[in-house]
Amino acid sequence: MLSQLVMPLRFECPHCSSRLSAGRELYHTILDCPDCGKEFMVPTPEDIKLPTHTLKFICPHCRRKLSATPDQFGTEMPCPFVNCGKPIQVPEPDWKSVGGAE
C-alpha cells in the first residue's frame, strides 16, 4: 500500500499576515511567528480563513504597511505615501515553514 503524502497546511499569521505552513502534527500548537515573533496557535484546516491574494509588507524607508496584488509581485514601484515616494521592491510571496515542517 502506498503511503499518502500529506501537504502542509498553509495559513497566515494572525498578527502580521506572513504566509506560513505547518504539518498536521503541529495543529493547535502554540508557536512564535518567524517574521513578527508574536505567539499564535497553528490552526487546523477547519479553523483557517483562506489566505488573501494580496501580500502585505512594510516600506523599508518609511516603515508604513503596504499591500500588493499578484500583478505587482516582484516589481519595483514607488512607495504610495506622499512624504516617502521612494522606490521599493515588491516581494514575491513565500510560505515559511514553522515548527520544522517541510
N, C-alpha and C positions, 0 to 999 in steps of 0.2 A: 504494500500500500504506500502510495506517495504521500509524504508529509506536505501539508498545505503551508505555503508561505503566507505569513500574516503581515500585511503592510502596517507600518507605524501610523498611529492616529495623528493627523495634522490639525493644529489649532492655533489660536492667537493668545499671547499673553494678555490677561485681563487688564493689566496696568499700562503697557506700552505698545500693545498690538504687534510685538515681534512675532514672527511666524515660527512656530515650534513644532516638534514631532516627538512622540513617545510611544513605546511599546505597551502592550496590554498589561504587562507585569507592573507598570507604573500608574495605572488608573487609580485615582483617588489618593495619590501620594502627594505630600507637601514638598515642593521643591522651590529653589530660587531661580528666577528668570536669568539666563546667561547674558542678557543685554541690560536690563534695568536693575537687576539684583533683588527685586521685590519678590516676596513669597507668594506662591499660588498653589492651588490644588490641580493636579493633572486630571482633566475631565475624562469621562467615558464617551463613546460615540453618542449616547443618548443625551448627554449634558451640553454638548457644544453648540455654539452658534457657528454657522459656516463662515469661513474666512471671507473677508471682503475682497473685492477686486482692486481696491486701492491700496497703495503702500504708504505707510506713514513713516516719516523720517524727520530729522532735525537739520535745519540750515547750519552748516559748520561756522558761518560768520556771525549771524545774529542770534543763533540758538532758539529760533522760533520753530514751532511744529508746522510741518508741511505734509501734504499728501500728493501722490501721483497716481495717474491711471496707467493701465498696461501700455498704452501707446507712448507714454513718457519714460518708461523704464529704460535705464541705460543711456539716457540722453543728457545733454548739458542744456541748462536753461537758467535765466536769471532768477534770483530769489524774488518772489512776487511782492514782498514788503517794500514800500516806497523808500523807507530810510535805510534799506540794505541794498537790494538790487544786484548784489554780486553774483557772479556765475557759480552755479552749483551742479554737481554731477548727480543725477537721479540714480539711486542704487537699483540694482536688479534684486527682486525678491529672492530670498533663500530661506529654506526651512532648517532651523537649528535643532539638532537632536538634544534632548535633555535626559539626564539620568543615565547616560551611557548607552542609550538605544541607538541603533543604526537604521 
